[in-house]
Amino acid sequence: MGTHIGTRIYTALNGLQVGEDDQGNRYYVERHEPQGRRRKRWVIYNGEREASRVPPEWHGWLHYMVDETPDEAPVERRPWQAEHRPNLTGTPEAWHPPGSEYEEGPRDAATGDYEPWRPS
């Protein structure tokens, strides 16, 4: 899956590249300052168009949470922060609980603490 032709044309005419992440995704802002609104920001994905491939620091910039790009003002990584991982839903690497249709093994026993609601 590549970028749509309309996005490529719009980017060539109006885009100014402001950065690139470690996955090769490129980030753009409108070349000219518009009247009465903010400059548009967007990403051109390197490969599959999947929003979960945008790292948190670039997500913040894309959604106007910060004004500076991560290249201009690097975000300090905390020791407890995990490395970015893409959304694995719908892939063979997705997590499935034991006993599900996709995972072999016994299902966990019910605890017996569930009481269904009964209308009165």
Biotite code that builds the C-alpha atoms (Angstrom):
import biotite.structure as struc

atoms = struc.array([
    struc.Atom([0.000, 0.000, 0.000], chain_id="A", res_id=1, res_name="MET", atom_name="CA", element="C"),
    struc.Atom([1.466, 3.269, -1.030], chain_id="A", res_id=2, res_name="GLY", atom_name="CA", element="C"),
    struc.Atom([0.428, 6.851, -0.685], chain_id="A", res_id=3, res_name="THR", atom_name="CA", element="C"),
    struc.Atom([-2.611, 7.937, -2.692], chain_id="A", res_id=4, res_name="HIS", atom_name="CA", element="C"),
    struc.Atom([-1.851, 9.949, -5.822], chain_id="A", res_id=5, res_name="ILE", atom_name="CA", element="C"),
    struc.Atom([-3.832, 12.924, -4.461], chain_id="A", res_id=6, res_name="GLY", atom_name="CA", element="C"),
    struc.Atom([-1.700, 13.013, -1.313], chain_id="A", res_id=7, res_name="THR", atom_name="CA", element="C"),
    struc.Atom([1.487, 12.836, -3.376], chain_id="A", res_id=8, res_name="ARG", atom_name="CA", element="C"),
    struc.Atom([0.381, 15.739, -5.576], chain_id="A", res_id=9, res_name="ILE", atom_name="CA", element="C"),
    struc.Atom([-0.772, 17.827, -2.578], chain_id="A", res_id=10, res_name="TYR", atom_name="CA", element="C"),
    struc.Atom([2.522, 17.135, -0.788], chain_id="A", res_id=11, res_name="THR", atom_name="CA", element="C"),
    struc.Atom([4.611, 18.066, -3.829], chain_id="A", res_id=12, res_name="ALA", atom_name="CA", element="C"),
    struc.Atom([2.742, 21.357, -4.283], chain_id="A", res_id=13, res_name="LEU", atom_name="CA", element="C"),
    struc.Atom([2.109, 22.394, -0.663], chain_id="A", res_id=14, res_name="ASN", atom_name="CA", element="C"),
    struc.Atom([4.291, 20.328, 1.665], chain_id="A", res_id=15, res_name="GLY", atom_name="CA", element="C"),
    struc.Atom([7.495, 21.181, 3.471], chain_id="A", res_id=16, res_name="LEU", atom_name="CA", element="C"),
    struc.Atom([9.224, 18.169, 5.033], chain_id="A", res_id=17, res_name="GLN", atom_name="CA", element="C"),
    struc.Atom([10.066, 18.855, 8.679], chain_id="A", res_id=18, res_name="VAL", atom_name="CA", element="C"),
    struc.Atom([11.355, 15.466, 9.810], chain_id="A", res_id=19, res_name="GLY", atom_name="CA", element="C"),
    struc.Atom([11.573, 11.712, 9.577], chain_id="A", res_id=20, res_name="GLU", atom_name="CA", element="C"),
    struc.Atom([11.263, 9.024, 12.241], chain_id="A", res_id=21, res_name="ASP", atom_name="CA", element="C"),
    struc.Atom([13.316, 5.861, 12.706], chain_id="A", res_id=22, res_name="ASP", atom_name="CA", element="C"),
    struc.Atom([10.821, 3.847, 10.603], chain_id="A", res_id=23, res_name="GLN", atom_name="CA", element="C"),
    struc.Atom([11.298, 6.131, 7.602], chain_id="A", res_id=24, res_name="GLY", atom_name="CA", element="C"),
    struc.Atom([7.917, 7.890, 7.924], chain_id="A", res_id=25, res_name="ASN", atom_name="CA", element="C"),
    struc.Atom([8.209, 11.498, 6.688], chain_id="A", res_id=26, res_name="ARG", atom_name="CA", element="C"),
    struc.Atom([6.388, 14.418, 8.337], chain_id="A", res_id=27, res_name="TYR", atom_name="CA", element="C"),
    struc.Atom([5.166, 17.539, 6.550], chain_id="A", res_id=28, res_name="TYR", atom_name="CA", element="C"),
    struc.Atom([3.683, 20.940, 7.250], chain_id="A", res_id=29, res_name="VAL", atom_name="CA", element="C"),
    struc.Atom([2.022, 23.358, 4.824], chain_id="A", res_id=30, res_name="GLU", atom_name="CA", element="C"),
    struc.Atom([4.613, 25.438, 3.027], chain_id="A", res_id=31, res_name="ARG", atom_name="CA", element="C"),
    struc.Atom([2.724, 28.746, 3.422], chain_id="A", res_id=32, res_name="HIS", atom_name="CA", element="C"),
    struc.Atom([1.038, 30.272, 6.481], chain_id="A", res_id=33, res_name="GLU", atom_name="CA", element="C"),
    struc.Atom([-2.754, 30.166, 5.851], chain_id="A", res_id=34, res_name="PRO", atom_name="CA", element="C"),
    struc.Atom([-5.118, 32.968, 6.828], chain_id="A", res_id=35, res_name="GLN", atom_name="CA", element="C"),
    struc.Atom([-7.301, 32.325, 9.883], chain_id="A", res_id=36, res_name="GLY", atom_name="CA", element="C"),
    struc.Atom([-6.243, 28.736, 10.666], chain_id="A", res_id=37, res_name="ARG", atom_name="CA", element="C"),
    struc.Atom([-3.285, 26.588, 11.665], chain_id="A", res_id=38, res_name="ARG", atom_name="CA", element="C"),
    struc.Atom([-0.899, 25.060, 9.158], chain_id="A", res_id=39, res_name="ARG", atom_name="CA", element="C"),
    struc.Atom([-1.849, 21.480, 8.251], chain_id="A", res_id=40, res_name="LYS", atom_name="CA", element="C"),
    struc.Atom([0.462, 18.689, 9.412], chain_id="A", res_id=41, res_name="ARG", atom_name="CA", element="C"),
    struc.Atom([0.589, 15.186, 7.960], chain_id="A", res_id=42, res_name="TRP", atom_name="CA", element="C"),
    struc.Atom([2.654, 12.020, 7.624], chain_id="A", res_id=43, res_name="VAL", atom_name="CA", element="C"),
    struc.Atom([3.672, 10.003, 4.576], chain_id="A", res_id=44, res_name="ILE", atom_name="CA", element="C"),
    struc.Atom([4.177, 6.416, 5.751], chain_id="A", res_id=45, res_name="TYR", atom_name="CA", element="C"),
    struc.Atom([7.143, 4.347, 4.682], chain_id="A", res_id=46, res_name="ASN", atom_name="CA", element="C"),
    struc.Atom([5.239, 1.196, 3.727], chain_id="A", res_id=47, res_name="GLY", atom_name="CA", element="C"),
    struc.Atom([1.859, 0.262, 5.154], chain_id="A", res_id=48, res_name="GLU", atom_name="CA", element="C"),
    struc.Atom([-0.476, 3.130, 6.097], chain_id="A", res_id=49, res_name="ARG", atom_name="CA", element="C"),
    struc.Atom([-1.077, 2.273, 9.747], chain_id="A", res_id=50, res_name="GLU", atom_name="CA", element="C"),
    struc.Atom([-1.588, 5.010, 12.346], chain_id="A", res_id=51, res_name="ALA", atom_name="CA", element="C"),
    struc.Atom([-0.064, 2.901, 15.128], chain_id="A", res_id=52, res_name="SER", atom_name="CA", element="C"),
    struc.Atom([3.278, 3.179, 13.294], chain_id="A", res_id=53, res_name="ARG", atom_name="CA", element="C"),
    struc.Atom([3.583, 6.838, 14.332], chain_id="A", res_id=54, res_name="VAL", atom_name="CA", element="C"),
    struc.Atom([5.832, 7.110, 17.428], chain_id="A", res_id=55, res_name="PRO", atom_name="CA", element="C"),
    struc.Atom([4.379, 9.011, 20.433], chain_id="A", res_id=56, res_name="PRO", atom_name="CA", element="C"),
    struc.Atom([6.615, 12.073, 20.030], chain_id="A", res_id=57, res_name="GLU", atom_name="CA", element="C"),
    struc.Atom([5.535, 12.542, 16.408], chain_id="A", res_id=58, res_name="TRP", atom_name="CA", element="C"),
    struc.Atom([1.893, 11.809, 17.328], chain_id="A", res_id=59, res_name="HIS", atom_name="CA", element="C"),
    struc.Atom([2.038, 14.761, 19.728], chain_id="A", res_id=60, res_name="GLY", atom_name="CA", element="C"),
    struc.Atom([3.366, 17.032, 16.994], chain_id="A", res_id=61, res_name="TRP", atom_name="CA", element="C"),
    struc.Atom([0.826, 15.848, 14.397], chain_id="A", res_id=62, res_name="LEU", atom_name="CA", element="C"),
    struc.Atom([-2.049, 16.591, 16.788], chain_id="A", res_id=63, res_name="HIS", atom_name="CA", element="C"),
    struc.Atom([-0.775, 20.064, 17.805], chain_id="A", res_id=64, res_name="TYR", atom_name="CA", element="C"),
    struc.Atom([0.069, 19.010, 21.375], chain_id="A", res_id=65, res_name="MET", atom_name="CA", element="C"),
    struc.Atom([3.534, 20.515, 20.890], chain_id="A", res_id=66, res_name="VAL", atom_name="CA", element="C"),
    struc.Atom([4.793, 23.201, 18.519], chain_id="A", res_id=67, res_name="ASP", atom_name="CA", element="C"),
    struc.Atom([8.321, 21.885, 17.948], chain_id="A", res_id=68, res_name="GLU", atom_name="CA", element="C"),
    struc.Atom([9.081, 18.681, 16.082], chain_id="A", res_id=69, res_name="THR", atom_name="CA", element="C"),
    struc.Atom([10.954, 15.933, 17.957], chain_id="A", res_id=70, res_name="PRO", atom_name="CA", element="C"),
    struc.Atom([13.979, 16.858, 15.808], chain_id="A", res_id=71, res_name="ASP", atom_name="CA", element="C"),
    struc.Atom([13.854, 20.479, 17.077], chain_id="A", res_id=72, res_name="GLU", atom_name="CA", element="C"),
    struc.Atom([13.100, 19.615, 20.719], chain_id="A", res_id=73, res_name="ALA", atom_name="CA", element="C"),
    struc.Atom([13.940, 15.953, 21.442], chain_id="A", res_id=74, res_name="PRO", atom_name="CA", element="C"),
    struc.Atom([11.668, 14.257, 23.960], chain_id="A", res_id=75, res_name="VAL", atom_name="CA", element="C"),
    struc.Atom([13.508, 12.691, 26.887], chain_id="A", res_id=76, res_name="GLU", atom_name="CA", element="C"),
    struc.Atom([12.767, 8.977, 27.174], chain_id="A", res_id=77, res_name="ARG", atom_name="CA", element="C"),
    struc.Atom([11.914, 7.796, 30.665], chain_id="A", res_id=78, res_name="ARG", atom_name="CA", element="C"),
    struc.Atom([13.376, 4.489, 31.924], chain_id="A", res_id=79, res_name="PRO", atom_name="CA", element="C"),
    struc.Atom([9.878, 2.992, 32.262], chain_id="A", res_id=80, res_name="TRP", atom_name="CA", element="C"),
    struc.Atom([8.862, 3.764, 28.668], chain_id="A", res_id=81, res_name="GLN", atom_name="CA", element="C"),
    struc.Atom([8.730, 0.766, 26.341], chain_id="A", res_id=82, res_name="ALA", atom_name="CA", element="C"),
    struc.Atom([9.891, 0.875, 22.744], chain_id="A", res_id=83, res_name="GLU", atom_name="CA", element="C"),
    struc.Atom([7.188, 1.628, 20.193], chain_id="A", res_id=84, res_name="HIS", atom_name="CA", element="C"),
    struc.Atom([5.397, -1.444, 18.847], chain_id="A", res_id=85, res_name="ARG", atom_name="CA", element="C"),
    struc.Atom([2.859, -1.444, 16.041], chain_id="A", res_id=86, res_name="PRO", atom_name="CA", element="C"),
    struc.Atom([-0.712, -2.630, 16.535], chain_id="A", res_id=87, res_name="ASN", atom_name="CA", element="C"),
    struc.Atom([-0.628, -6.407, 16.037], chain_id="A", res_id=88, res_name="LEU", atom_name="CA", element="C"),
    struc.Atom([-4.414, -6.913, 15.933], chain_id="A", res_id=89, res_name="THR", atom_name="CA", element="C"),
    struc.Atom([-5.395, -9.061, 12.972], chain_id="A", res_id=90, res_name="GLY", atom_name="CA", element="C"),
    struc.Atom([-1.895, -10.442, 12.470], chain_id="A", res_id=91, res_name="THR", atom_name="CA", element="C"),
    struc.Atom([-0.499, -13.877, 13.379], chain_id="A", res_id=92, res_name="PRO", atom_name="CA", element="C"),
    struc.Atom([1.475, -12.180, 16.201], chain_id="A", res_id=93, res_name="GLU", atom_name="CA", element="C"),
    struc.Atom([-1.692, -10.880, 17.923], chain_id="A", res_id=94, res_name="ALA", atom_name="CA", element="C"),
    struc.Atom([-2.330, -12.033, 21.503], chain_id="A", res_id=95, res_name="TRP", atom_name="CA", element="C"),
    struc.Atom([-5.083, -14.601, 22.039], chain_id="A", res_id=96, res_name="HIS", atom_name="CA", element="C"),
    struc.Atom([-6.107, -15.880, 25.484], chain_id="A", res_id=97, res_name="PRO", atom_name="CA", element="C"),
    struc.Atom([-5.744, -19.602, 26.212], chain_id="A", res_id=98, res_name="PRO", atom_name="CA", element="C"),
    struc.Atom([-8.776, -21.530, 25.017], chain_id="A", res_id=99, res_name="GLY", atom_name="CA", element="C"),
    struc.Atom([-9.775, -19.028, 22.334], chain_id="A", res_id=100, res_name="SER", atom_name="CA", element="C"),
    struc.Atom([-10.544, -20.190, 18.800], chain_id="A", res_id=101, res_name="GLU", atom_name="CA", element="C"),
    struc.Atom([-7.058, -19.089, 17.744], chain_id="A", res_id=102, res_name="TYR", atom_name="CA", element="C"),
    struc.Atom([-5.053, -20.445, 20.668], chain_id="A", res_id=103, res_name="GLU", atom_name="CA", element="C"),
    struc.Atom([-4.800, -24.065, 21.716], chain_id="A", res_id=104, res_name="GLU", atom_name="CA", element="C"),
    struc.Atom([-4.875, -25.205, 25.306], chain_id="A", res_id=105, res_name="GLY", atom_name="CA", element="C"),
    struc.Atom([-7.407, -25.356, 28.093], chain_id="A", res_id=106, res_name="PRO", atom_name="CA", element="C"),
    struc.Atom([-9.548, -22.386, 28.905], chain_id="A", res_id=107, res_name="ARG", atom_name="CA", element="C"),
    struc.Atom([-9.353, -20.927, 32.423], chain_id="A", res_id=108, res_name="ASP", atom_name="CA", element="C"),
    struc.Atom([-12.074, -22.273, 34.689], chain_id="A", res_id=109, res_name="ALA", atom_name="CA", element="C"),
    struc.Atom([-14.894, -19.928, 35.648], chain_id="A", res_id=110, res_name="ALA", atom_name="CA", element="C"),
    struc.Atom([-14.577, -18.656, 39.214], chain_id="A", res_id=111, res_name="THR", atom_name="CA", element="C"),
    struc.Atom([-18.263, -18.857, 40.049], chain_id="A", res_id=112, res_name="GLY", atom_name="CA", element="C"),
    struc.Atom([-18.446, -15.266, 41.265], chain_id="A", res_id=113, res_name="ASP", atom_name="CA", element="C"),
    struc.Atom([-20.643, -14.124, 38.376], chain_id="A", res_id=114, res_name="TYR", atom_name="CA", element="C"),
    struc.Atom([-24.323, -13.529, 39.011], chain_id="A", res_id=115, res_name="GLU", atom_name="CA", element="C"),
    struc.Atom([-26.425, -12.661, 35.973], chain_id="A", res_id=116, res_name="PRO", atom_name="CA", element="C"),
    struc.Atom([-28.868, -9.782, 36.308], chain_id="A", res_id=117, res_name="TRP", atom_name="CA", element="C"),
    struc.Atom([-32.465, -10.856, 36.556], chain_id="A", res_id=118, res_name="ARG", atom_name="CA", element="C"),
    struc.Atom([-35.221, -8.336, 36.030], chain_id="A", res_id=119, res_name="PRO", atom_name="CA", element="C"),
    struc.Atom([-37.758, -8.190, 38.822], chain_id="A", res_id=120, res_name="SER", atom_name="CA", element="C"),
])
